[in-house]
Amino acid sequence: MNSVMERWVQTCRRELLDRTLIWDRRHLLHALSEFETFYNEHRPHQVRRQSTPS
């Protein structure tokens, strides 16, 4: 499970935090919430042959 979280943190940092200027805690939580929705619902996954989860 640790490797799964490490991968998620790396992806979150690379795709969101390195490209976004975070103003405060509220903005950070909102950005992370939006990224989590994108990561789980819209982003293609290799396990599913580049399709989004159904």
Buried (B, 14 or more C-beta within 10 A) or exposed (E): EEEEEEEEEEEBEEBBBEEEEBEEEEEBEEBBEEBEEEBEEEBEEEEEEEEEEE
